[in-house]
Amino acid sequence: MELKSAFATVLRRVRTLRHLTQEDFSISSSRTNISLLERAKTIPTLEKLEDLCSVLSVHPITMLALCYSVKEGVSVETLIRQLLAETQELEAAVDASAFIDTRNAPQ
């Protein structure tokens, strides 16, 4: 399955589970844009994903995990195990602080 289609499926399902209408996203996105997303005509930027997830009351990583679960046909649990192994490997290879953005941190 294409990533846009997987995202469309997950967005529609989570929105329905949360008993939200497309109009409920009006603060962050137009009903037309939500419709385009749910019909796999477009895919959100990371910033837009964060806005959508705020309305849905889910973490953006949760949405991404669900999307890749649908796209790849594997369980979310399997993906989380893979993510944990990969992040542990990367953190062990480099100082974890290298991943932290300190540009806006107080001096």
C-alpha beads as a LAMMPS data file, in Angstrom:
LAMMPS data file: protein, C-alpha beads

107 atoms
106 bonds

1 atom types
1 bond types

-500.0 500.0 xlo xhi
-500.0 500.0 ylo yhi
-500.0 500.0 zlo zhi

Masses

1 110.0

Atoms # bond

1 1 1 0.000 0.000 0.000
2 1 1 1.168 3.520 -0.777
3 1 1 2.021 5.744 2.203
4 1 1 -0.593 8.360 1.211
5 1 1 -3.283 5.668 1.191
6 1 1 -2.145 4.302 4.546
7 1 1 -2.217 7.798 6.050
8 1 1 -5.689 8.408 4.601
9 1 1 -6.975 5.176 6.148
10 1 1 -5.469 5.890 9.563
11 1 1 -6.607 9.519 9.650
12 1 1 -10.185 8.558 8.791
13 1 1 -10.248 5.713 11.344
14 1 1 -8.745 7.740 14.195
15 1 1 -11.001 10.713 13.426
16 1 1 -14.035 8.413 13.478
17 1 1 -12.904 6.698 16.704
18 1 1 -12.542 10.136 18.313
19 1 1 -16.059 11.068 17.095
20 1 1 -14.692 14.058 15.208
21 1 1 -15.969 15.596 11.996
22 1 1 -13.806 17.118 9.304
23 1 1 -15.086 20.492 10.485
24 1 1 -13.566 19.850 13.933
25 1 1 -10.162 20.461 12.337
26 1 1 -11.054 24.004 11.272
27 1 1 -8.529 25.575 13.660
28 1 1 -5.634 23.729 12.035
29 1 1 -6.924 22.797 8.595
30 1 1 -9.845 23.341 6.242
31 1 1 -12.484 20.684 5.694
32 1 1 -11.333 20.565 2.066
33 1 1 -7.760 19.781 3.129
34 1 1 -8.935 17.039 5.530
35 1 1 -11.013 15.590 2.711
36 1 1 -7.974 15.604 0.404
37 1 1 -5.911 13.858 3.097
38 1 1 -8.606 11.240 3.696
39 1 1 -8.866 10.548 -0.044
40 1 1 -5.069 10.118 -0.341
41 1 1 -4.794 13.101 -2.678
42 1 1 -2.146 14.759 -0.509
43 1 1 0.045 14.041 2.517
44 1 1 0.798 16.444 5.378
45 1 1 4.081 18.082 6.275
46 1 1 5.499 17.252 9.698
47 1 1 4.173 20.553 11.039
48 1 1 0.687 19.827 9.678
49 1 1 0.854 16.286 11.080
50 1 1 1.553 17.762 14.499
51 1 1 -1.462 20.087 14.161
52 1 1 -3.731 17.234 13.069
53 1 1 -2.541 15.040 15.923
54 1 1 -3.269 17.809 18.396
55 1 1 -6.915 17.776 17.295
56 1 1 -6.966 13.955 17.348
57 1 1 -5.308 13.842 20.798
58 1 1 -2.642 11.393 19.649
59 1 1 1.129 11.718 19.444
60 1 1 2.463 12.183 15.887
61 1 1 4.649 9.110 16.321
62 1 1 1.520 7.099 17.128
63 1 1 -0.020 8.215 13.838
64 1 1 3.165 7.379 11.948
65 1 1 3.395 3.960 13.614
66 1 1 -0.207 3.234 12.647
67 1 1 0.456 4.420 9.077
68 1 1 3.497 2.217 8.617
69 1 1 1.670 -0.690 10.241
70 1 1 -1.045 -0.381 7.589
71 1 1 1.443 0.292 4.770
72 1 1 3.720 -2.635 5.597
73 1 1 1.050 -5.023 6.871
74 1 1 2.791 -5.593 10.202
75 1 1 1.655 -5.026 13.764
76 1 1 2.423 -1.796 15.574
77 1 1 4.139 -3.914 18.230
78 1 1 6.539 -5.303 15.615
79 1 1 7.315 -1.790 14.391
80 1 1 7.903 -0.525 17.931
81 1 1 10.361 -3.343 18.617
82 1 1 12.209 -2.431 15.411
83 1 1 12.190 1.288 16.308
84 1 1 13.481 0.582 19.798
85 1 1 16.322 -1.566 18.460
86 1 1 17.265 1.045 15.842
87 1 1 17.174 3.992 18.243
88 1 1 19.193 2.104 20.854
89 1 1 21.785 1.245 18.208
90 1 1 22.010 4.866 17.035
91 1 1 22.180 6.255 20.571
92 1 1 24.957 3.798 21.408
93 1 1 26.901 4.773 18.281
94 1 1 26.858 8.495 19.021
95 1 1 26.386 10.561 22.118
96 1 1 22.599 10.870 22.533
97 1 1 23.016 14.581 23.184
98 1 1 23.951 14.968 19.515
99 1 1 20.244 14.480 18.716
100 1 1 19.076 17.253 21.063
101 1 1 18.494 20.688 19.539
102 1 1 20.155 23.235 21.800
103 1 1 19.748 26.279 19.521
104 1 1 16.982 27.801 21.675
105 1 1 18.217 26.546 25.046
106 1 1 18.997 29.162 27.707
107 1 1 22.710 29.908 27.985

Bonds

1 1 1 2
2 1 2 3
3 1 3 4
4 1 4 5
5 1 5 6
6 1 6 7
7 1 7 8
8 1 8 9
9 1 9 10
10 1 10 11
11 1 11 12
12 1 12 13
13 1 13 14
14 1 14 15
15 1 15 16
16 1 16 17
17 1 17 18
18 1 18 19
19 1 19 20
20 1 20 21
21 1 21 22
22 1 22 23
23 1 23 24
24 1 24 25
25 1 25 26
26 1 26 27
27 1 27 28
28 1 28 29
29 1 29 30
30 1 30 31
31 1 31 32
32 1 32 33
33 1 33 34
34 1 34 35
35 1 35 36
36 1 36 37
37 1 37 38
38 1 38 39
39 1 39 40
40 1 40 41
41 1 41 42
42 1 42 43
43 1 43 44
44 1 44 45
45 1 45 46
46 1 46 47
47 1 47 48
48 1 48 49
49 1 49 50
50 1 50 51
51 1 51 52
52 1 52 53
53 1 53 54
54 1 54 55
55 1 55 56
56 1 56 57
57 1 57 58
58 1 58 59
59 1 59 60
60 1 60 61
61 1 61 62
62 1 62 63
63 1 63 64
64 1 64 65
65 1 65 66
66 1 66 67
67 1 67 68
68 1 68 69
69 1 69 70
70 1 70 71
71 1 71 72
72 1 72 73
73 1 73 74
74 1 74 75
75 1 75 76
76 1 76 77
77 1 77 78
78 1 78 79
79 1 79 80
80 1 80 81
81 1 81 82
82 1 82 83
83 1 83 84
84 1 84 85
85 1 85 86
86 1 86 87
87 1 87 88
88 1 88 89
89 1 89 90
90 1 90 91
91 1 91 92
92 1 92 93
93 1 93 94
94 1 94 95
95 1 95 96
96 1 96 97
97 1 97 98
98 1 98 99
99 1 99 100
100 1 100 101
101 1 101 102
102 1 102 103
103 1 103 104
104 1 104 105
105 1 105 106
106 1 106 107
